Amino acid sequence: MTASVPDPQVQALWRARALRYVMIYVLMACVLVVLRYQTQAIYPHLRDLRATRTELQRQQNELSLTVQTLTSEQRIRAWAIADGMVPYAQASKERQKLPPALAPVPPPPATPLPATLTVRTVWK
């Protein structure tokens, strides 16, 4: 058996395709290298931002706890008493007569009022 030699035109066609694909591959590799070079500062910056966010969340949690401590009922009550608040139980009370009512309210009628609306329901 003899190996068949491909036609020179077919060889030239495949050689041109291979060269074209190699050039495309090299071009894409160069594009990726350039993109990586241009974006190399993004990742350290992103790491710094994440560390900053973690620190800010920790500070927020601490401040939230501080606010809850400072606004507790016992602390507000102690502050108010220190500022001169008198508790209601210890405050002096004054009585005052209420003014008389403008007109006495009439008593309700002893007998029910006559019905003015009649409702009739028919079931089918």
N, C-alpha and C positions, 0 to 999 in steps of 0.2 A: 504494500500500500504506500502510496506516495502522498505526502501532505500537499494539499492544494494551496497554492499561493494566492492570497487575495489580490483582487484587482488594485492597481496603483491608485485609482481614483477613490476607492473605498478606504485604502490606507490613509490617503491624504485627508479624507473626510474625518476619520476617527482621530487622526493626529491633531487636526484643527479643533475638534471638540474637546479632546483631552487638554490641549493648551488653553482653550477658553475656560474650562472648568477649573484648572489650576490657577489661572489668573483671578477668577471670581473668588476662589478660596483664599488666595493671598490678600486680595482686596478686603474681603470680609474680616480676615484676621487683623489686618491693619486698622480697620474701623473699630473693632473691639478693643484693640490696644489703645487707640486714641481716646475712646470713650472712658476707658478705665483710668487713663492718665488725667482726664479732665474732671472726673468725679472722685478722685482719690481723697479729697478733703471732706467729702460728704460724710463718710462713715465715722471719722473721729468727732466731727461736729455733732452727729447724731448720738454718739455715745455720751458726749458732754451734755447734750440736751436731756437725755434719759437720766443721767446722774442729777442734773438740776431739778428735773421733775420729781424724782424720788425725794430729794432734800426738801422741796417745797411741800410735798404731801406730808412729810414728817413734821414740818413746821406747822402746817394747817392742823394736823391732829393735836399737836401740843397746844396751839392757841385755842382750839375748840374746847379742849379739856380745861384750860384756864378760864375761858368765858363761862363754861358751865359751873366752875367753882365759884367765880365771882358773882354770878347771878342766882345763886341758890337762895331759897326762901329764908334760911336762917341768917345768911350774911346780909340780905336786904333788910330784914327785920332789925338786926343789930345796928346797921347803918342808920335806919330811920329813928330808932330810939336814941342813938347817940346824937342825932340832929334835932332832937326835941319832940319827936312824935309821942303822943300819949295813947296807950292802948285803949280801945273802946271800953273795956271793962273798968278801967280806972278813970275814964273821962267823966267830968261832971255832966249831969243830965238836967235839962230844963223841961218843964211841962208848959204847955200852952193850950188854951182852949181853942177848939176848932170853931170857925165862924158858922153861924146857923146856915142850914141849907136854904137855897133860894125858894124852893116850893116843895112841899111834901109830895112824896111819890104816892099816887093813888093806889089803893089796894087792888089786887086782881079781882076780876068779876067772879062771883060765886057760881053762876051758871055759865056753861060754855056758850060761846057765840054761835049763832046759827050758821050752818054750812052754806057757803055760797058757791061751792064747786062740787059737782057730782061727777064721779068717775064710774063708768060702767065697763066691765071687762067681759068679753065674749070669747070663750074657748072653743076651738074647732077641733 
